[in-house]
């Protein structure tokens, strides 16, 4: 049975505080609507809150990844071996009279890239998700480490993850490939045909390459790399699993198997194109002048 005295006191409490309670409810509703309005807003809010939760998430993530150190060390060892081989090639060339060609130092698919314009930073994943339409990745590097928005983020073996969209002093937020608002150009291997890569939130293992010319030489297994000023050439997005012409037979749409395992990323590389700001400024000026 209800205690009339307690009910009366509860009624008096609500009567005295209903304005404050109503205000708090409206504030919560407004903040929730604001937070879910756009991917940019979500990233900004996530960057602010990460400064508080980052240390805890980082500790939990470190424990979880302790048991995967052997596979990560294998990747690092392989990359170290490649670096040592290139250093050995340089040392050998200094002792000979012949000149050292670019073929001796760089992979064949990146010889046209001016690597001098790129800066590289190592980082670790603090938190990430793959089960939402709008996923984000948080890294343990921020403004204090020289990290800025629009920097590219890739795996240690140069597979696409995404790019930076928000930073705090010690952390940064990545808009990854597995986010329905993410867009990037994708170039088909073996030619200069490119299209637009996006994710439909159906599977964390597949993305779509659309708007690809019907004249492209596409086949199952074809590699697709990033076509964007943010990234160096040769950053792998994935491989074609199936493809078809659209109803008007003017362009291909292809289903790509994502190269990076987005559910287990930990060590990452942040890449800054030091010319990116100049290019974007030039494009903005051109758009303003001729639109």
C-alpha positions in Angstrom: 0.0 0.0 0.0 1.1 3.6 -0.7 2.1 5.8 2.2 0.0 9.0 1.9 2.7 11.0 3.7 5.4 9.9 1.3 3.3 10.5 -1.7 2.4 14.0 -0.4 6.1 14.9 0.1 6.9 13.6 -3.4 4.2 15.7 -4.8 5.5 18.8 -3.0 9.1 18.1 -4.2 8.0 17.8 -7.8 5.9 21.0 -7.4 8.9 22.9 -6.1 11.4 21.6 -8.7 9.3 20.9 -11.8 10.7 24.0 -13.6 14.3 22.8 -13.0 13.4 19.2 -14.0 11.7 20.4 -17.2 14.7 22.6 -18.1 17.1 19.7 -17.6 15.0 17.4 -19.8 14.8 20.0 -22.6 18.6 20.6 -22.3 19.2 16.8 -22.6 16.9 16.5 -25.6 18.5 19.5 -27.3 22.1 18.3 -26.7 21.2 14.8 -28.0 19.7 16.3 -31.2 22.7 18.5 -31.7 25.1 15.6 -31.1 23.5 13.4 -33.7 22.9 16.1 -36.3 26.0 15.7 -38.5 29.1 13.5 -38.6 31.2 16.7 -38.2 29.4 17.6 -34.9 29.8 14.0 -33.7 33.5 14.1 -34.3 33.9 17.5 -32.6 32.0 16.3 -29.5 34.0 13.1 -29.5 37.3 15.0 -29.6 36.3 17.0 -26.5 35.1 14.1 -24.4 38.0 11.9 -25.4 40.4 14.0 -23.3 38.6 12.7 -20.2 38.0 9.1 -21.3 41.1 8.6 -23.4 43.4 7.4 -20.6 40.9 4.7 -19.4 40.2 3.5 -22.9 43.9 3.5 -23.7 44.6 1.3 -20.7 41.9 -1.2 -21.6 43.0 -1.3 -25.3 46.6 -1.9 -24.3 45.6 -4.9 -22.3 43.5 -6.3 -25.1 46.3 -5.9 -27.6 49.0 -7.3 -25.4 48.0 -10.8 -26.7 48.3 -9.7 -30.4 51.9 -8.4 -30.0 53.4 -11.4 -31.9 51.5 -10.6 -35.1 52.2 -6.8 -34.8 55.8 -7.5 -34.2 55.9 -9.6 -37.4 54.6 -6.6 -39.4 57.1 -4.2 -37.7 60.0 -6.6 -38.3 59.1 -7.0 -41.9 59.0 -3.2 -42.4 62.4 -2.9 -40.5 63.9 -5.4 -42.8 62.7 -3.4 -45.8 64.2 -0.2 -44.3 67.5 -2.0 -43.6 67.6 -3.3 -47.2 67.1 0.2 -48.6 69.8 1.6 -46.3 72.2 -1.2 -47.5 71.4 -0.2 -51.1 72.3 3.4 -50.3 75.5 2.4 -48.6 76.5 0.2 -51.5 75.8 2.9 -54.0 78.1 5.4 -52.1 80.9 2.9 -52.5 80.4 2.5 -56.2 80.7 4.8 -59.2 77.2 4.1 -60.5 74.2 6.3 -59.6 71.4 4.8 -57.4 68.1 4.8 -59.2 64.7 5.3 -57.6 63.9 1.6 -58.4 66.4 0.6 -55.7 64.6 2.6 -52.9 60.9 2.8 -53.6 58.1 0.4 -54.5 57.2 0.4 -58.2 53.7 1.7 -57.6 54.9 4.8 -55.8 57.7 6.0 -58.0 55.7 9.0 -59.2 55.1 10.3 -55.7 57.2 13.2 -54.3 57.8 11.8 -50.8 59.6 14.9 -49.7 56.2 16.6 -49.2 54.9 14.1 -46.7 55.5 13.9 -42.9 54.8 10.7 -41.0 53.7 10.2 -37.4 53.2 6.9 -35.4 50.1 6.6 -33.3 47.9 4.0 -31.5 44.2 3.4 -31.5 42.5 4.3 -28.2 39.0 3.3 -29.3 37.1 2.4 -32.4 33.9 0.8 -33.7 32.6 -1.0 -36.8 29.0 -1.7 -35.8 27.4 1.7 -36.4 26.5 3.6 -39.5 28.8 6.4 -38.4 31.9 4.9 -36.8 34.9 6.9 -35.6 38.4 6.0 -34.5 40.3 7.8 -31.7 44.1 8.0 -31.7 46.5 8.9 -28.9 48.1 11.8 -30.8 46.8 15.4 -31.0 47.6 19.0 -31.5 50.6 18.8 -29.1 52.1 16.2 -31.3 51.7 18.2 -34.5 48.5 16.4 -35.6 46.0 18.5 -37.6 42.7 18.0 -39.4 42.8 16.5 -42.9 45.8 14.3 -42.2 45.6 10.8 -43.7 45.6 7.7 -41.5 46.8 4.3 -42.8 47.9 0.9 -41.4 51.6 0.2 -41.1 51.4 -1.7 -44.4 49.8 1.3 -46.2 46.2 0.3 -46.3 43.5 3.0 -46.0 41.8 3.7 -42.6 40.6 7.3 -43.0 41.6 10.9 -42.2 41.6 13.2 -39.2 38.5 15.4 -38.7 39.0 16.7 -35.1 41.8 17.2 -32.6 42.3 18.0 -28.9 45.7 18.6 -27.3 46.5 14.9 -26.8 44.0 13.0 -29.0 42.5 13.0 -32.5 39.4 11.6 -34.2 39.5 9.8 -37.5 36.6 9.6 -39.9 37.2 6.1 -41.2 36.3 4.2 -44.3 33.5 2.5 -42.4 31.4 5.7 -42.0 28.4 6.4 -44.2 29.5 10.1 -44.6 33.1 9.1 -45.7 34.0 9.7 -49.4 37.2 9.3 -51.2 38.4 8.8 -54.8 39.4 5.3 -55.8 41.7 4.6 -58.7 41.6 1.3 -60.5 44.9 -0.5 -60.9 46.5 -0.6 -64.3 45.1 2.6 -65.6 43.9 6.1 -64.8 40.2 5.4 -64.4 38.8 6.4 -61.0 35.5 6.6 -59.2 34.0 7.4 -55.8 34.3 5.0 -52.8 31.7 5.0 -50.1 30.2 2.6 -47.5 26.5 1.5 -47.2 26.8 0.2 -43.6 25.8 -3.3 -44.6 29.1 -5.1 -43.9 32.3 -3.9 -42.3 34.2 -5.9 -44.9 32.9 -4.3 -48.1 32.7 -0.9 -49.7 31.4 0.4 -53.0 33.3 2.0 -55.9 30.8 3.9 -58.0 30.9 6.3 -61.0 33.7 4.2 -62.7 33.9 4.8 -66.5 32.4 2.0 -68.6 35.7 2.0 -70.5 37.7 1.0 -67.5 39.6 -2.3 -67.7 38.0 -3.8 -64.6 38.1 -7.5 -63.5 37.6 -9.5 -60.4 40.7 -9.1 -58.1 41.7 -5.7 -59.5 43.3 -3.5 -56.8 41.8 0.0 -56.0 44.0 2.6 -54.4 43.2 6.1 -53.0 42.9 9.0 -55.4 43.1 12.0 -53.1 45.4 14.9 -52.3 45.3 13.9 -48.7 47.1 10.6 -49.4 50.3 9.5 -51.2 49.8 7.3 -54.2 49.5 3.6 -53.7 47.5 3.5 -50.5 45.3 0.4 -50.9 41.6 0.5 -50.4 40.6 -3.0 -51.4 40.1 -5.4 -54.3 37.2 -5.9 -56.7 34.9 -8.8 -55.8 32.1 -8.1 -58.2 31.0 -5.4 -60.6 28.3 -4.4 -63.0 27.2 -1.6 -65.4 24.5 0.7 -64.3 21.0 0.6 -65.9 22.1 3.3 -68.4 25.3 1.3 -69.2 27.4 4.5 -68.7 29.4 3.5 -65.6 30.4 0.6 -63.5 29.6 0.0 -59.8 31.9 -2.4 -58.0 31.9 -4.1 -54.7 35.3 -4.0 -53.0 36.7 -6.2 -50.2 38.3 -3.8 -47.8 42.1 -4.4 -47.5 42.5 -3.3 -43.8 40.8 -5.3 -41.0 39.1 -2.3 -39.4 38.0 -4.4 -36.4 41.6 -5.0 -35.2 43.6 -1.8 -36.1 46.0 -0.7 -33.3 49.3 0.7 -34.6 48.7 3.3 -37.3 50.6 5.8 -39.4 49.4 9.4 -39.7 50.5 11.1 -42.9 50.6 14.8 -43.5 50.7 16.2 -47.1 52.5 19.5 -46.4 51.1 20.8 -49.8 47.5 19.9 -49.0 46.6 23.3 -47.6 48.1 25.1 -50.6 46.1 22.9 -53.0 42.8 23.4 -51.2 43.3 27.1 -51.0 44.0 27.3 -54.7 40.8 25.2 -55.5 38.7 27.4 -53.2 39.9 30.6 -55.0 39.2 29.0 -58.4 35.6 28.0 -57.3 34.9 31.5 -55.9 36.2 33.1 -59.1 34.4 31.0 -61.7 31.2 30.0 -59.9 
